[in-house]
Every structure is written in structure tokens, then in C-alpha cells.
Amino acid sequence: MEDFDPTIDEQRLDTEWLRQAAMVFSIGKRLAEATKQLTLTKNKQKAFAAELSHEIRSNPGAYGLTKVTENALDNAILANETHAKMSQNLVQLQYDVDMLTGADKALIHKRVALQNLTDLLGRHYIADREWKPKQKERRSGS
């Protein structure tokens, strides 16, 4: 995300418009890849948990259990080091997806801002940046 810059250089609107499409494509592609990685990792964690659940049910004593209940089984899975690392990885992947989703939304706002700035430029508003606010008419105190 270090390469993503949502700011607009008002003096180079043409360049900003040209970069906009490339940025949308880049962020969209990265978001799709991050979402794919998140889904694949979630599926791997589910498969690992199912496999571990089967192992625990087959040999509860190896996991310090005398009786296999759903609660004890869930706790044993959560206590597993590999499962915990997978969970940490999922948190990071979800963060990546959220950041890219935010960047995607920022690009939508940037596009609207570019459209508005281009419209203002067309109306010669931006060209006359040195304008001064109108002076309030002073009322004569009669």
C-alpha cells in the first residue's frame, strides 16, 4: 500500500486522469489476489481443523483429554500451535483485504474529485486561483 497515493495534483489533471485507470486496475488486481489468498487460507485452516478434530477424537489421551466433548475439542484445536499460526495469518490477510478495499473506495472518491476539478477547470474557476472574497458592503450608519 506504500505506492498508493490518493492525493490529486491540481496542476496536472491530465496526468492524474491517465494514472487513474492504471491505479484502479492495479488496486483491483491486488484486491482480487488478496481475497483469493484469504479464501484459500480459510479453506486450509478448516481442513486442518477437521483433520485435527479427527485425530483428537481417535486419540484423546494424546491431547490431554479424558472425555471428548465439543467444547474440549474446540479448545484443543484452538490450543494447537499450527492452528494458532494459521489464525494469525488469517488476521493479516483480512487486514490486507480491508486496506485494499479502502484503497478501492478511495479511488472512487478520487475519480469523482477529478471529475469535479475538471469541471471547475472548464469553467475557469481553477485558472483564477488568486481570487479574493467579495467585500461585504458596509452599511452607512445613519
Secondary structure, DSSP 4 states (H G I P E B T S, - for coil): -TT------GGGHHHHHHHHHHHHHHHHHHHHHHHHHHHHHHHHHHHHHHHHHHHHHH-GGGGT-SS--HHHHHHHHHH-HHHHHHHHHHHHHHHHHHHHHHHHHHHHHHHHHHHHHHHHHHTTTTTTTT--PPPPPPPP--
